[in-house]
Amino acid sequence: MSYKLDKKGFIINEGNKNKIQKKYLPSFKKISSFLIKELGKNLVSIYLRGSGSTGEVIPNISDLDVIVITNKNILKKKLIYFSKVFKKIEKEYIQDVELEVTIVSLKDFYKSQRYKNLRIYIKTRSVLLYGSDVVKKISKIRVGKELSLEIYQDIKKEINHLRKIFLGKIKNPSYLNESRPIKFWCVWTMRTLLRFGLGIVMLDDKIYTSDLKDCYKIFSKKYPQYKKEMKKALYLSVNPTSDKNFLVNYLETFGKNLFYLWEAKIMENQGFNEKAYSKIGIEGTYVSGFKFIRNLLRNLKTKKVLDYGSGAGRSSVFLKSLGAEVFAVDISEKMVALGNKINRDIPFKLIKNKKIPYGNNTFDIVFSSFVHVGISSISKMTRLNKEIFRVVKKNGELIILTINPQMWGKDYISTTSIFPKEFRGISGDKVEVILKQNPPMRFFDYYWEKSDYQKSLLDSGFNKIKFFIPKSTEKTKTPPYLIIVVKKY
Ligand SMILES: C[S@@+](CC[C@H](N)C(=O)[O-])C[C@H]1O[C@@H](n2cnc3c(N)ncnc32)[C@H](O)[C@@H]1O
């Protein structure tokens, strides 16, 4: 269940002493009396946080999280002794779940970066077991983008740290003064990823929970292409593995994908990043599209080819590698400038007032990759195709590399795409696209079906339409590209 919010969007703490499951009460009594004896005046408060505070502990799945706040830092030696005592209490009084006791000084609790998540957790779901209510002083937590940014600002570091543990680069990794086995870190990783998934959703939606199953459900509903991996995280959070290779791989694939999603979402207001786009090559997901075209065109020696919507020249360089004399045009000034700077042997020219700066019947071939899919209406697409028609020689061809509409909503090595809320699966619907590169890029394309391209191209004067859908290089995946070849007679 998602956490309840008040009218202003602040999370309501539903923790309550009366909700604590009775069977756990003796253990808390024991912990309190032990700490009172050991710490005396230095003991400030004891909290129970998370599912324990709302009586929702699930045997063998949840933890009992006790937070002890002290007046001063406790020596490590003493902490080690304490954890031994807590282990004993756990054995004697609890049995069906693990007891985790965190001891932190009041100063660190309020100020330290290390405890920023703990502050949020306690503020949103906890109950005071003993002492004074120091949590009152922490500001209320409002669900949404800011909270997500606060919790996950260091997620990259965290994922990398976990990766190092599984790679064996960190010896005897410990938590709460105890060295923990790989299975513990597996659970930790999976919980982190499940919560991080919710954090990504929280960048758009006002929703919060600490229940891992709900994190999974909320995330998978919004990002169905990652449902399988997130389900695995949920499974492994309860049935951990000690297979280090698997865990490293899981972090390097799924963990990285989540990170790309997160970064791209955060950068969403920064517009199209021409510089970042100019750095991508034709590897990864792109291979199948460009490889097919290479086989289709083979040798372009003596051919004059126009790269329509060239960007900074990724596709122009590809055409040049096939031997063609290449001319590049684009509507973006920035792209044209970058193109001329990076690829000095190809002329990049600007399309002004929708006019290609070349005469009628100039090119043997016009090639256009990933331009049509970014056009927002069929009438605009037809206007563009008509202008291309003008510059193609008689018997010349237009070759379009675009997106197979079945690709949308799926995940690939280099790209992931998401159906936004308003997506209906109807021609012209927007799709959110994230290019997985450093830094990741996010923009919108449009859902066009074969029949939409067909109509527009025939209306523009082209003939003899042929469609090709080359297989994906990522074995089990839907072919990502659609290639269209048309002739001018
Ligand atoms: C996704 S990039 C593709 C660049 C290049 N063809 C490639 O495959 O890497 C799309 C490019 O199309 C350009 N573009 C967008 N609308 C256009 C239009 N109506 N006419 C020409 N170029 C356009 C953009 O400026 C951008 O450089």
PDBQT file of the ligand as one rigid body, heavy atoms in Angstrom, charges set to zero:
ROOT
HETATM    1  C1  LIG A 501      17.711  11.819 -34.515  1.00  0.00    +0.000 C 
HETATM    2  S1  LIG A 501      18.639  12.904 -35.482  1.00  0.00    +0.000 S 
HETATM    3  C2  LIG A 501      19.278  11.843 -36.716  1.00  0.00    +0.000 C 
HETATM    4  C3  LIG A 501      20.560  12.318 -37.277  1.00  0.00    +0.000 C 
HETATM    5  C4  LIG A 501      21.238  11.389 -38.258  1.00  0.00    +0.000 C 
HETATM    6  N1  LIG A 501      20.450  11.171 -39.429  1.00  0.00    +0.000 N 
HETATM    7  C5  LIG A 501      21.571  10.063 -37.591  1.00  0.00    +0.000 C 
HETATM    8  O1  LIG A 501      21.059   9.025 -38.011  1.00  0.00    +0.000 OA
HETATM    9  O2  LIG A 501      22.362  10.076 -36.665  1.00  0.00    +0.000 OA
HETATM   10  C6  LIG A 501      17.395  13.755 -36.308  1.00  0.00    +0.000 C 
HETATM   11  C7  LIG A 501      17.921  14.962 -37.056  1.00  0.00    +0.000 C 
HETATM   12  O3  LIG A 501      16.880  15.432 -37.891  1.00  0.00    +0.000 OA
HETATM   13  C8  LIG A 501      16.875  16.837 -37.875  1.00  0.00    +0.000 C 
HETATM   14  N2  LIG A 501      15.517  17.273 -38.277  1.00  0.00    +0.000 N 
HETATM   15  C9  LIG A 501      14.412  17.324 -37.530  1.00  0.00    +0.000 A 
HETATM   16  N3  LIG A 501      13.355  17.742 -38.266  1.00  0.00    +0.000 NA
HETATM   17  C10 LIG A 501      13.822  17.941 -39.509  1.00  0.00    +0.000 A 
HETATM   18  C11 LIG A 501      13.214  18.382 -40.715  1.00  0.00    +0.000 A 
HETATM   19  N4  LIG A 501      11.929  18.685 -40.785  1.00  0.00    +0.000 N 
HETATM   20  N5  LIG A 501      13.992  18.488 -41.808  1.00  0.00    +0.000 NA
HETATM   21  C12 LIG A 501      15.307  18.168 -41.743  1.00  0.00    +0.000 A 
HETATM   22  N6  LIG A 501      15.932  17.759 -40.644  1.00  0.00    +0.000 NA
HETATM   23  C13 LIG A 501      15.200  17.644 -39.531  1.00  0.00    +0.000 A 
HETATM   24  C14 LIG A 501      17.278  17.185 -36.468  1.00  0.00    +0.000 C 
HETATM   25  O4  LIG A 501      17.808  18.496 -36.385  1.00  0.00    +0.000 OA
HETATM   26  C15 LIG A 501      18.305  16.112 -36.168  1.00  0.00    +0.000 C 
HETATM   27  O5  LIG A 501      19.596  16.531 -36.482  1.00  0.00    +0.000 OA
ENDROOT
TORSDOF 0
